[in-house]
Amino acid sequence: MLGSDAVIEGLRREDVEYVFGIPGGAVMPVYDSILDSKIKLILTRHEQGATHMADGYARVTGKPGVVLVTSGPGATNT
Protein backbone atom coordinates (compact mmCIF):
# COMPACT_ATOMS: atom_id res chain seq x y z
CA MET A 1 0.00 0.00 0.00
CA LEU A 2 1.26 3.46 -0.89
CA GLY A 3 1.34 6.24 1.68
CA SER A 4 -1.16 8.21 -0.39
CA ASP A 5 -3.53 5.24 -0.36
CA ALA A 6 -3.20 5.07 3.43
CA VAL A 7 -4.21 8.75 3.66
CA ILE A 8 -7.30 8.08 1.55
CA GLU A 9 -8.16 5.02 3.64
CA GLY A 10 -7.98 7.17 6.77
CA LEU A 11 -10.27 9.76 5.20
CA ARG A 12 -12.69 7.02 4.15
CA ARG A 13 -12.80 5.66 7.71
CA GLU A 14 -13.74 9.13 8.94
CA ASP A 15 -16.59 9.25 6.39
CA VAL A 16 -15.02 12.11 4.43
CA GLU A 17 -17.07 12.80 1.30
CA TYR A 18 -15.33 15.90 -0.04
CA VAL A 19 -11.79 17.26 -0.16
CA PHE A 20 -11.22 20.93 -1.02
CA GLY A 21 -7.93 22.25 -2.33
CA ILE A 22 -5.37 22.93 -5.01
CA PRO A 23 -3.03 20.22 -6.32
CA GLY A 24 0.70 20.77 -6.24
CA GLY A 25 3.92 18.81 -6.47
CA ALA A 26 4.17 17.59 -2.88
CA VAL A 27 0.61 16.24 -2.69
CA MET A 28 0.08 14.93 -6.23
CA PRO A 29 0.22 11.27 -5.12
CA VAL A 30 -2.66 11.94 -2.71
CA TYR A 31 -4.66 13.67 -5.45
CA ASP A 32 -4.02 10.67 -7.72
CA SER A 33 -5.36 8.37 -5.01
CA ILE A 34 -8.43 10.57 -4.52
CA LEU A 35 -9.30 10.09 -8.19
CA ASP A 36 -9.37 6.32 -7.61
CA SER A 37 -11.69 6.66 -4.60
CA LYS A 38 -15.30 7.69 -4.01
CA ILE A 39 -14.20 10.94 -2.36
CA LYS A 40 -15.26 13.97 -4.38
CA LEU A 41 -12.61 16.57 -5.14
CA ILE A 42 -13.51 20.26 -5.15
CA LEU A 43 -10.75 22.33 -6.78
CA THR A 44 -10.49 25.93 -5.68
CA ARG A 45 -8.65 28.98 -7.00
CA HIS A 46 -6.97 29.89 -3.72
CA GLU A 47 -5.96 28.02 -0.58
CA GLN A 48 -7.89 30.35 1.72
CA GLY A 49 -11.00 29.77 -0.36
CA ALA A 50 -10.55 26.03 0.11
CA THR A 51 -10.28 26.53 3.86
CA HIS A 52 -13.45 28.65 4.00
CA MET A 53 -15.35 26.15 1.85
CA ALA A 54 -14.30 23.21 4.03
CA ASP A 55 -15.21 25.15 7.18
CA GLY A 56 -18.64 26.06 5.83
CA TYR A 57 -19.25 22.50 4.70
CA ALA A 58 -18.32 21.15 8.14
CA ARG A 59 -20.51 23.65 9.96
CA VAL A 60 -23.55 22.93 7.79
CA THR A 61 -23.24 19.13 7.58
CA GLY A 62 -21.44 18.23 10.81
CA LYS A 63 -19.05 16.12 8.73
CA PRO A 64 -15.28 16.61 8.47
CA GLY A 65 -14.15 19.50 6.29
CA VAL A 66 -10.85 18.52 4.67
CA VAL A 67 -8.39 20.79 2.86
CA LEU A 68 -5.46 19.45 0.87
CA VAL A 69 -2.79 21.89 -0.35
CA THR A 70 0.85 21.59 -1.28
CA SER A 71 3.89 22.81 0.61
CA GLY A 72 5.27 26.30 0.16
CA PRO A 73 2.59 28.77 -0.93
CA GLY A 74 -0.14 26.26 -0.16
CA ALA A 75 0.87 26.15 3.48
CA THR A 76 1.39 29.89 3.88
CA ASN A 77 -1.87 30.84 2.15
CA THR A 78 -4.16 28.78 4.41
Legacy VTK file of the C-alpha trace (Angstrom):
# vtk DataFile Version 3.0
C-alpha trace
ASCII
DATASET POLYDATA
POINTS 78 float
0.000 0.000 0.000
1.265 3.458 -0.885
1.339 6.238 1.680
-1.158 8.207 -0.390
-3.533 5.236 -0.357
-3.202 5.069 3.433
-4.208 8.746 3.657
-7.299 8.081 1.548
-8.163 5.016 3.638
-7.979 7.165 6.774
-10.269 9.760 5.198
-12.688 7.022 4.150
-12.796 5.656 7.711
-13.737 9.127 8.941
-16.588 9.250 6.387
-15.018 12.111 4.435
-17.069 12.798 1.304
-15.329 15.903 -0.044
-11.785 17.262 -0.162
-11.223 20.929 -1.016
-7.929 22.247 -2.334
-5.367 22.926 -5.009
-3.033 20.223 -6.325
0.703 20.769 -6.238
3.921 18.811 -6.466
4.170 17.593 -2.880
0.609 16.241 -2.691
0.082 14.928 -6.227
0.221 11.271 -5.118
-2.658 11.939 -2.709
-4.658 13.667 -5.450
-4.020 10.673 -7.718
-5.359 8.365 -5.011
-8.427 10.572 -4.523
-9.297 10.086 -8.190
-9.367 6.324 -7.614
-11.687 6.657 -4.602
-15.301 7.689 -4.013
-14.199 10.942 -2.358
-15.262 13.972 -4.380
-12.610 16.566 -5.140
-13.505 20.264 -5.151
-10.748 22.327 -6.783
-10.486 25.935 -5.681
-8.646 28.976 -7.003
-6.970 29.893 -3.718
-5.964 28.023 -0.585
-7.888 30.350 1.720
-11.000 29.767 -0.359
-10.552 26.028 0.114
-10.284 26.534 3.860
-13.446 28.646 4.001
-15.347 26.148 1.849
-14.304 23.210 4.034
-15.206 25.148 7.179
-18.640 26.062 5.832
-19.249 22.497 4.702
-18.317 21.146 8.138
-20.512 23.652 9.964
-23.549 22.925 7.794
-23.243 19.131 7.585
-21.442 18.227 10.808
-19.048 16.125 8.725
-15.276 16.611 8.472
-14.147 19.501 6.290
-10.852 18.516 4.666
-8.393 20.794 2.861
-5.457 19.455 0.867
-2.789 21.894 -0.352
0.850 21.587 -1.278
3.889 22.810 0.614
5.271 26.299 0.156
2.591 28.766 -0.935
-0.139 26.259 -0.161
0.874 26.153 3.477
1.386 29.888 3.881
-1.873 30.836 2.152
-4.159 28.782 4.406
LINES 1 79
78 0 1 2 3 4 5 6 7 8 9 10 11 12 13 14 15 16 17 18 19 20 21 22 23 24 25 26 27 28 29 30 31 32 33 34 35 36 37 38 39 40 41 42 43 44 45 46 47 48 49 50 51 52 53 54 55 56 57 58 59 60 61 62 63 64 65 66 67 68 69 70 71 72 73 74 75 76 77
